[in-house]
Amino acid sequence: MHPVSICELPEQRYLGLIHTGPYPTISSTFVKALDAVTAHNLWPQAKAVMATYFDDMTQVAPEKLRSLAGIFVDPGVAVPEGMTDGYVAGGRYAKMVYTGPYSGISQAYGDLYGTWMAQNGETPSYGPSFEIYPNSPSDTPEDQLITEIYAPLSSKP
């Protein structure tokens, strides 16, 4: 099990490109999204490279899953043509820090939503999960890639 903590997050704005299809195939959309960030000179405004996953993969067919690859930015940043903007809701989140190849992230989600939530009396809240990538596969060995996984939690009474 990877380390998990609970945190309160503010609402966060993103810019990116929508991906439709199995979540593990988002890498091609990431390439296009980060190329667009470069082309529009958005790196100075980027707070983090991120992805958000809008659908529950246990309820939606793989070819219809919707996600977004992009960056977090401040609210005042203009939306370049061809990119989508939106917000990740603020609130209470479980944060799992997964270290390893991206191919292991599905198992990390299973550990977080299954094992950890059950053992800690937590229930997921309505809303998408998201990930932040503090390092890059272009210059980091696969076994040292860090993915911060954020899962929205129901409020405790």
N, C-alpha and C positions, 0 to 999 in steps of 0.2 A: 504494500500500500504506500502510495506517495503521500507526502505531507499535505494535510488539509487544515485550513483555518476558516473562521467566519469573519466577514468584514461587511461594513456598510459602505456603499458606493454612491456617488452622485450620478445623476443622469449624464450620459456621455454621448457626444455626437460623432458619427462616422461618415466617411466618404468611401465609396468603393464600387465594385462591380458585382452584380448578382450572378450566382452560379446555380444552375439547375442540374441535378443529377446526384449520383452517390457522393456522399460527403468526402470519401477518400480521393475523389477525382478533382478536388478543388484547386490543386496545384497549378493547372494551366490557367485558371482564372486569376490566381495570385500573380502569375507572371504578367498578365495583361494589366491588372490593377496597379502593380508597382511600377510598370512602365508608364502608365498614365500619371501616377504621382510624380515621377521624374519629368515627364513631358510638360506637366503643368506647374513645375517648380513648387511642389507642395511639401517637400521634405522639411523645410524650415518650420512649417505649421504642424507637422506630424507629432503627435504625442506618443503613439505606439502603433506598430503593425498589428492588425487584429483580424479576426474572422468571427462572424456570428452565424448561428445555425437556427433557422426559423422553425423547422419542423421536427417532430418526434419520429425518429427513424424506425420505431417499432409500430407506428401508426400510418406512415406514408410510404408508398412504393418508392424504391431507390431512385428510379428515373424521374420522380416528381419532387424530390427533396430540394428545398430552397435554402441557400446560404449566401453569404456575402464575404468577399475578400477585400480588405482595405486598410484604412488607417483611422485612428481617433484624431479629431481636430477640435478646435474651439468653435463655438456657435457662429461666429461672424465670418468664417472662411467661405468664400464663394464656391458654388458647386460647378466644377468644370463640365462642359458638354460631354455627354456620354456616361457620366458617373452618377451614382445614386447617393443620396444622403438620408440619414435617419438617426434615430436615437436608441441607445440601450437604456432601459429604465434604471433609475436609481433604486436602491433598496438593499436588502440583506442578501448576501451571496456566500456560498461555500466556494472557497478558492483552493484548488488542488494544484500543486506545482509538480508537473510531470517532467522527468528528465529521461530522454531516450529518443529513439527513432519515431517519426510521425506514424509509422505503421502500428505502434503500440497504443495510440491514443484511444482507440475504441475500447480496449480493455480498461484503460484508466477511467473512462466514462462509466463503464459497468461497475468498477470498484466504487466510484464516487456516488452514483445514483442508487446502486444496489447496496453494497456492503456498508459504506460509511454512513449514509443517511439512515439506514435501519439501525445500525449500532449506536447512533447518536440522537435518535428520536427526532430527526428532521424530516420534513417533507418538501418536495420541490414546489415552487410557486409557478403560476402561469407566466410564461415568457421565455424567450430564447436564451440559451447559454451562449457564451462567447469565449474566445481565446485571445491571449496576448502572447506575442512571440518576442522575448527579449533578445534572442540572438538569431542568426540567419544560417540556413543550410548552405549558403554559398561560401561561408568561411568557418563553419563549426563542424567538427566530426559528429556523425549521426548519433552516437551514444552520449553526446554532451548537449544536444539540442534541448532547450527549455521551453515548455509550453505551460502557461498559466491558464487553467481551465476555471471558468466562473459559472456556477450554476445558481439560478435564483432560488431563494428559500422562502417558504411561508414565514410570516412574522410569528414570533413567540408571544404568547399572552403575557 
